[in-house]
């Protein structure tokens, strides 16, 4: 599992470039103040997907995999540590208590087995 650095304390709209599965991925996270959710845009040289609603504890590409087949794994928002007692994922605690992680294909398959999906 790879933790993706987030910069929400600097801006409600930020971009991060990272190599995942030997592919350079541009991740853009945008906070929508009206619905109080982050939305994620992903792009590579070959694919682009926009407006993925960022929710906690569930693979973000799960229903979008066909639109973004280059990545074998998936992204998930989860607590940085299991000892953290904060249950809500919010703008103010993103990057502090909750973070964006990339699950490898193996980790994603283990997650699916664990949650019966």
C-alpha positions, -999 to 999 in steps of 0.1 A, spaced: 0 0 0 14 34 -10 3 66 8 -2 94 -17 8 127 -3 -21 152 -1 -18 190 2 -53 199 14 -39 224 39 -25 245 10 -55 244 -13 -89 229 -19 -77 220 -55 -44 203 -58 -25 180 -82 -1 153 -75 20 133 -101 31 98 -91 44 66 -107 21 37 -100 23 3 -117 51 17 -139 27 44 -152 29 81 -145 -5 92 -131 -17 127 -125 -41 129 -96 -62 160 -91 -83 164 -59 -109 191 -58 -130 199 -27 -166 209 -35 -178 231 -7 -215 227 -17 -217 189 -13 -187 188 11 -169 160 -8 -136 157 -26 -137 147 -62 -108 131 -80 -96 133 -116 -71 108 -129 -51 110 -161 -22 92 -178 -8 95 -213 -36 73 -226 -66 77 -202 -85 104 -184 -114 101 -159 -130 130 -140 -153 136 -111 -149 104 -91 -166 111 -57 -140 104 -29 -155 83 -2 -138 65 27 -130 28 30 -140 18 -5 -120 15 -37 -125 47 -57 -122 31 -92 -143 1 -83 -172 11 -106 -149 29 -131 -123 2 -138 -134 -2 -174 -128 35 -180 -93 34 -165 -78 0 -173 -41 9 -171 -39 7 -133 -42 -28 -119 -48 -16 -83 -71 10 -69 -72 41 -46 -88 41 -12 -93 67 16 -86 52 49 -73 62 84 -36 68 85 -35 47 117 -60 22 132 -55 39 166 -72 71 153 -106 75 169 -119 101 143 -146 83 123 -156 111 99 -136 119 68 -136 157 62 -117 185 45 -101 195 78 -88 160 87 -77 149 52 -40 143 54 -40 144 92 -62 115 102 -73 102 68 -52 98 37 -53 86 1 -37 52 -5 -30 32 -36 -36 -6 -32 -17 -29 -55 -36 -55 -74 -27 -81 -48 -38 -58 -19 -70 -49 -38 -79 -86 -43 -73 -93 -6 -96 -63 3 -123 -78 -20 -120 -112 -3 -121 -96 32 -153 -76 24 -169 -103 2 -170 -83 -30 
